């Protein structure tokens, strides 16, 4: 290893001497450069050098070469001030830095052949420095990663944009499509490349005065076009147009024929690429969507026929997909939303077309997803988002359409949880509170009886009705609300009832009888779900509720009842330990004893929990003695199996 490093350093002597001779670096700086390079070279000669070792070396050499170029420019400016006519010739130091960076990149990609990002970083460096290695590196990258579509796209883009070799770019894209025929990006970029090349040819004809326009569809300002037509004499034309005796323009007619040739050629390319892409990816919806976007952005011959073909193919292949119908309806509104100053009649016509599409979709795909998309669309029409008043047609007709859609979803059995909540919330927004209550009651007694969101919405409406109406605040009303919440908690699984429990505890906090019943219900619910691992800890929430409501003594009684149940959850132990530990920090020794008992009880069940051992040890360090802390540490090392090393390495333990 040392001999190899020394050999590589000796090969740098000529470069370093040149840097010192030209006054770019001092001898002391060169000694530091040699020191750093020796360190990096030893890292690269390790049995298993890291990727970061190569990148760090490359960054250092890049910064060093940048500094060399800056100092070289400074020296050149000084020579200009002295009016020295001597031109600084290129020497070995002007090339050695780039060559060394390229060599490090070569070693890096040889070591990490599978890292595509490293290859691309290598290519970007070669492209920026124009060192003539791009083709060779691209060939190596394609050989190692032929299944990565981005590699083919990058290589073709370089040939097309920088090397100006359209034939090579086309060959690369076609080779990539043969290797990766299922890549959406490859098909789309291939079409973009062909149309871009065709547009360049047409632009060349226009520049030579043999045509006008381009393949790019322009949506310019009509006023500007009219002004240019009225002031044609202000613009110089590239050629004088020849006019016949009858005033007709022969050159324009010929140029129009030539323009049509380009448009037809572009249309043929689009048809060929589209046919191949659909054959290779018959189930890709996004591919056809992107093809249609390209078609709308270009001005090709028979574009309307091609558009109808793409739309009919999409309807044939994706008519059972709700995503297709959503996209098709939004397509009708795309132009109306992007246009400014659109009339209300035209906007209403576009909305009617979108509604017909949604209604057709409901006949073809009567699913909850389709109803969800339709109702969201109608809701956006009634209540526009982001302050967009362009679609603000909030009339009774659209509200009735929305209500009819919800009723139809309920009738055909496609009412989902989110649909039901939005259905009831719509009545609330319309101010029809009693109808919303009745609807929520009917929905909760049907197929959505175990929906936590729906029960929560219904309970919040009943509580709102109770608090709003002073005359209804009676014992019977409280019994009714408690019965409602009890039925909801009985039907909704514990894992989804967190908000219901928290709302019930908050509402009945000042009602002793009902809060005691809720506590008993919570103990029963936790006992039934013993051993289940839920993110929501009902026992912890109840202990916290009792602590703030009745104080420490009652909270201790409740958590002791929870801990007596089979398999108490870890979050309950942590809550109880936190409670006792806070009081122990104030000097209550009995609370410290209680905290130790809780830790021991928790560790009897969760003995492999590393954080629990760390918290126990940290408490003994802060509040206990060195003997108790060492005892906990010894027990942890003895008990922990796979995590013993992590325990020793943890800063909390040490």
N, C-alpha and C positions, 0 to 999 in steps of 0.2 A: 504493500500500500504506500509506504513512504517513498519508495523508489519511483513509483508512478506519479505521485504528487510532485516530487522534485523535478521529474522530467517535464511535466506540464508547466511548472513555474519557470524552468530554464528556457522554454520556448517563448516566454513573454519578455525576455531580456531586450530584444531588439525594439520592441514596442515601447518599453519603459524608458530606454535610452533616448528614443526619439521624442518622447514627451518631455523629458528633462532638457534635451538640446534645444527644443523649440520654445522653452520657457513657459510651458503650459502648467507644469507641476514642479514643485520643489523636491529636493531629495528626501526631505522628511515626509512629504505627502506620498511619494512613491514607496517609501518604506512601509507606510500604513496601508497602502493599496496591496502590497505583497503580503502583508500580514493577514488582511481580510481574505484575499484570494486563497491563501494557504488554508485558512479555517474552512472556507466553503468547499475547497477541493477534498479535504479530509472527510467532510460530511457526505459528499457524493460517493466516496470510495468505501463507505460502510457496507456491511453485508446487505442491509435492507434500508437504503436511503428513503426518506419520506418525500412526498410530493412537495411539501412546504419547503424542504431544503432546496429543491430546484428553483421554486418560485422566488425564494428569498435571494438566492444567488443572481437570478435574472433581474430582480428589482435593483439590486446593488449595481450591477453592471450597466443597467439602463440609466440610472441616475449619474453614474460616473461618466458615461458617454455624453449625456446631456451637459454636464459640467465642462467636459472637454470642448464641446462645440461652442459653448458660451465664451470660454476663455480664448478660443481661437478667433472668434469674431472680435473680441476686445483687442487682441494683438493686431488684427488686421486694421481696426480703426486707428490704433496708435501709429501704424505705418503710414496710413493715409494722411494723418496730421503732419507727420514729418516729411511728407511729399516724397516718400521712398517709392520708386517705381518698381521695385522688386515684387514680383507676384509670388505668393506663398504656394509652392507646389504641393500636391498631394503626396503623403508619405504613408508608411506602414501603420502609423497610429490612427490614421483616418479610416482604416478598414478593419483593424484588429478588434475593436469593440463590438461592432455588429457581427463579425464572424464568430466571436466568442459567445455572444448571446444566442446565435443560431445553433451553435454546437451544444450549448446547454439545453436548449429546447429539443434538439434531436435526441439527446440522452434521456430527457424527461419523457418524451412520447414513446421512446423505445422501452422505457421501464413501465410506463402506465399507458399501454396501448388502448385500453378500454375507456379512457377518460376523454370524451368528446369535447368537453369544455377546454381542456388543455390543448387539444389539437387546434381548436378554433382560435385560441389565444396565440398560438404559434403562427397560424395563418394571418391573423391581423397584424402581427409584427412584420411578417414578410411583406405584406401588402403596403404597410406604411413606409417601410424602408426601401421597397422596390429593389430587393437584392437578387431577383431572378430565380428564386427557389419556389415560387408559388405553384407552378405546375407540378413539380416533383412532390411537394408536400401534399397537394390535393390528390394526386394519384395514390400516395400512401394512405391517406385518410379514407379514400373510397375503397381501397383494398381491405382495410381493417374494419370499416363500418359501412358495408353496402346496404344494410337494412335500415339505416337512419335516413329518413327523407330529407331532413334539413341539410345533410351533407351534399346531396345532389343539388338542392336548390342553391346552396352557397357557391358550389363550383360553377353552376350554370350562370349565376348572377355575375360572378367575376369574369367569366369569358364574355358575357354579353355587354357589361357596363365598362369594364376596365380594359379587357383585351380586344374588345370590339370584334369578336369572332362569333358571329351568329350561328354558323354551321356547327362549331364545336359546342356552343351552348345548347343548340337543339339536340345534338347527339347525346349530350349528358342527360338532358331531361328525359329523352326517350329511353335511355338505358336505365335511368332511375325508375321510370314507370314500369319497365319490364321486371325490375327487381322488387319494387314496392308498389304493386298495382292497387293496393287498398289504402293509399294515402290521399286524403282529401287535399292537403296542401300542395302535393306534387301536381295533381291535375289542374288545380286552380292557377298555380304559378306558371305552369306550362302554357295555359291559355293566355294569361296576362303577357307572357313573353312574346308569343306569336303575334298578338294584337298590337303590342308595343312596337315590334319590328315593322309591322305593316303600316302603323301610323307614322313611323319615321320615314318610310319610303314615300308615303303620301306627302308628308311635310317637305321632303326634298323636292318633289314635283312642284309643290306650291311655291317653294323658294325660287325655283327656276322659271316661274311664271307660267306653268303648264296646268294649273288647277287652282282651286281655292278650297278653304275649309280643312277639317281634319276628321278623324274617326271618333274624336272625343265629343260627346254630346255637350253642347254649351247652352246654359240657361242664362244668357246675358240679359242686361237691362234693355227693354224695348226702346226706351227713350234714347239711349246711347246709340243703338243701331240706326234709329231714324236720323239722329244728328249727323252720323258719319255718312249716311246716304245723301243728305242735303249738302254736305261740304266735301264732296269727293275731290273737288279741285285742290283742296289743301293737302292731299296725300299724293305721293309719287308712286306710280305703278312701275312694276319691273319690266313691263313691255307695253307697247301701244296695241290696243285692240283693233283688229281689222273689222270693218263694218261693210256689209253689202249695200247695194243700191237701195234696197227696201228698208234699210235701217236695222236689219238683223245682225246679231253678233256671232260670227262664225267661230271665233276662238272660244267663246263661252260654251257654245254647243259641243265643241270637241272636248273641252275640259270636263263638261258634265259627264260625257261618256266615259272619260278616263276615271273620274271620281267614282262612277258606278262600278267600274272594274274593281277598284280597291274595296268598296263596300261589299260587293259580291264575294270577293276573296275572303274578307273577314268573316262573312256569314258562313262560308264553306268551312273555314277553320273552326268556327264555333260549333257547327253541327258535328264535325268529325270528332273533335275533342269531347263534346258532350255525349255522343253515342258511346265512345270508348269508356268514359268515366261511369256512365250509368250501367254499362255491362259489367264493369269491374266492381262497382259499389252500388248495387241495386237498392240497398236499405239505408243509404246515407241521405238524410233529409237536409242536413246543413250544406252538403255539396251542391245540391240543386238550387238551394237558396242563394249560395254565393255565385253560381253561374247566372242566375237571373239578375243579380245585382250588377254583374259585369255587363250583361246585355243591356240593361237600362242606362248604364253609364257610357255606352258607345253608340255611335250612329252607323248602323249597318243596314244592308239591304234586307228587305223582308223581315225586319226585326219583330213586327207584330205577329207574324206567323210563327216565328221561333218562340216568342213569348207564350203564345197559346199552346204550342207543343209542350213546352216545359211545364206549364200549369196543368195541362191535361194528364201528363205523365205523373206529376206529383199527386193529383187527385186519384189516379188509378192505383198508385202504390201506397199512398199514405192516408187513404180516406178513413181508416180505422184509428188513426192516431190523433188525439185531441190537439197535440202541438201543431199539426198541420192546419187545422181549422182556425186556431188562434192566430197563426201567422197570416193566413189568407184574409181574415177579417181585418187585421191590423194593416195589411197591405193596401186595402181600400182607403184607409185613413192617412196613409203616409204622405201623400201629396197635399191633402187638405191641411194637415198639421204643420207641414213645412212651409206652405205658402202663407204670405202675409196679405192681409186685406181681402181674404176670401169672403164671399157673400154668404149670408145665412142660408139661402135656398140651396146653394151648392153644398154647404156643410151638412145640411139636413139630408140631402140626397145621398151623400157619402155614408152618413150614419145609417140610413135605411138599408143601403147595400150591405153594410157590415152586419146589421141585425138579421137580414135574410140569410147570410152565410152561417151565422150562429144557429139560427133556427133549423137550417138544413143539417147542420152538424148534429143537433140534438136528435134528429130523426135517424141519422146514420150511427151515431155513437151516443146512445142515451146512458151516460155514466156520470158519477158524481164529479169527476174531474172536469168534464165538459160543462156541467152546470156551474161549477165553481168559476171557470174562465168566463162564461157568459155573464154571470151576475157581477163579476168584478168589472167587466167591460161596461155594463150598464151603470154601475156605481160610479165609474170614472166619468161617464157622461153626465150623470146627475150632479156629482160633486167632483169637479176637476181637481187634479193634484198639482202641486208646485205653483199654485197661483195662476195657472193657465186658464184664462177665461174664453179661449177660442172655442171650446166645446161646451160652454155653459148653456145648455138648453134644458134647464131644470123646469119641466112642465109636468102636469098631471099625467100626460100620456106616457112619458118615460118612467115615471114612478110606478104607474100601473103595469107597464111592461116588466119592471123589475119584480113586483109582487107576484105577477103571473108566472114568472120564471121560478120563483121560490115555491109557489103552489104546485107547479108541474113537477118539480124535483121531489117534493113530498109525495105526490100522487104516484109517481112511477117507482118510488122506493130508492131514490138516489140521493137522499138527504144525508150528508156527512155532518160531522161534528162542527166544522168551521162554517159550513153553509147554514146550519141551524142557528148558530150564534149570530151570524150576520143577519139572518132573517128576523130574529127577535130584536136585534139592535136597530134594524131599520124602522120598526114600529116606534121604538123609543125616540129616534131622531125625528120622526114625523109628529111626535107629540101624542101618539095614541098609546098611552101607558097601559090602559086596561086590556087592550087587545094584545099588547106585548106580554103581559102577565099570563093571559089565557093561552097564548101560543106556546110560551115556555112551559107551562104546566102540561099541555098536550104532548109536546115533544119529549119531555122527561118521562112520560108514562108510556112511550112507544119503544122503538128499536134503539133509541139513544139513551136508555135508562142508566147506563154506566158511564156516561160522558161527564167528566169532571168539569169541563168548561161550561157546559150547558147548565149543570146544577149550580155552579158558582154564579152564573148570570141570573138564574132564577132566584137564588137566595139573595143576591144583591138588590134585585128589584123589590122583593118582599120587604127587605130591611129599609130600603128607600121609601117605600109606601108607608111603613110603620113610623119612621122618623118624620116624614113630611106631614102626615095627618095626625094632629094632636088628639082628635077624638078617638082614634083607633088604638091608642097606646094603653091597652088594657091587658089584664092577665091572660085573657083568651087569645089576644094577638101574639103575646110572647109564647104561649103554648103552641100556637100554630107555626110560628117561625122555628121554634125548637124542634117540633115534629118534622118540619121540612128538612132541616139540617140533619136530623137523626136518620131520616130515610136516605138522604143523599150519601152520608158517610157509610151507611150500610150497603149501598149499591156500588159506590165508587171504590176501586182498589186503593189500598193504603199508599201504594207507590205514587198515585196520581192525585191524592187528596190533600196535599200540603196547604194550598191556598184556602181550601174549605175549612180545615182545622184552624188555621190562623185567623180567618175571618170570624169563625164561631167563638173562639176564645176572646177575641177583641170585643165582639158585640155583647157577650154575656159576662164581661169582666166584673160589672157592678151588680150582677144578679147572682147572689150566693147559691141559691138552689140549683139554678141551671148550670153554673160553672162547676159545681160539685158533680152534677150528672155527667158533664162533659169529661171531667177527669176520670170518672169510673168507666166511661165509654172508651177513653183512650187506653186505660190499663187493659181492658178486654181486647181491644184491637191489637195492641202490641203483643199480648199473650198469644193471639191467634196467628200472628205473623212471625213468631219466634224463629230465628235462624235465617230469615230472609234479609238480604243485603240491599237496603234501599238508600238512596241518596238523602231522602228526607227522614230525619230522626224525630218521630212524634214524641218520644219520651223526653228528649232534650228540650223540645219546644214547651212541653207541659211543665217541666221543672223550672224553666226560665219564667214561664207565666206565673207560677205559684210564688216564686221568689220575689217578683216585683209586686205581686198582689197581696200576699199574706206574710212574707218575711222568711227568714232563714230556717226557723224551726219547722214550719209547715213544708218548706221545700225539701228538708232532710227526710221528713216522713214519706213524702211522695217518691223521692228518688230511691229510698230503701225498698219501697214496694215494687218499683220498676226493676231494681237490681235483683229482687227475689224471683223474678220471672226467669224462665229458661233462656239461656244464651242472650244476655243483654248486649246491645250494640256498643261499639267502641266509642262512638260520639257521645253516648250517655255517660260513659266513664270519664271522658275528657271534660264534659260539662260539670260533673260533680267534683272532679279534681280541681278544676279552675275555681269553683265556688269555695272549696275548703282552703285552697292555696292562697287565695286573695285575703282571707281572714287570717291565715297563718302568718302572712307577711306583716300583719299589724301586731303580732306578738301573741296570738292565741295558740298556745302549745297543743291544746286538744284538737284544734283544726289540723295541725301538722300531723298528729297521730292518725286522724281520720283520712288525711290525704295519702299517708303511707298504706293504710288498709285498702284504700281504693286502688292504688297502684298495684298492690299485691293481688287483689281480686281480678283486676283487669289482665295482669300478666299470666294469671292461671289459665286464661282463655286465649289471649293474644300474645303468647310468649315469643313469637317470631317477629313481632313488630319492632323494627329498629328504632323508629321515632319515639315509641313509648318508653323504651329503655333509656334513650337519650334524655327525654323530659324528666324521668325519674331521677337520673343521675344529676341533672342540672339542678333540680329542686334540693337534693341533698347537699350539693356544693354551696348553694346560697343559704339554706336554712338549717341544714343538719350539721353533722360533724364529719371529720375526715374518716373516722371508722365506718360510719353509716354509708358514706360515699364510696369508700373502697369496697364495702360489702356488696353494694349494688353493682359496681363495676365487675367484681369477680363473678357474681351471679349471671350478669349479662354475657360475659365471655364464655361461661360454661353452658349457658342455655342456647345462645345463638349458634347456628351451625353455618349456614351459607353466608351470613352477614357479619361474622365475627371480625373479618378484616375491615369491613366498613365501619364497625364500631370503634376499632382502634384508631383508624385514620380520621375519624370525625373530630373536628375541632371542638365541638360541644363536649365530647367525652374527655378529650385531652385537657 
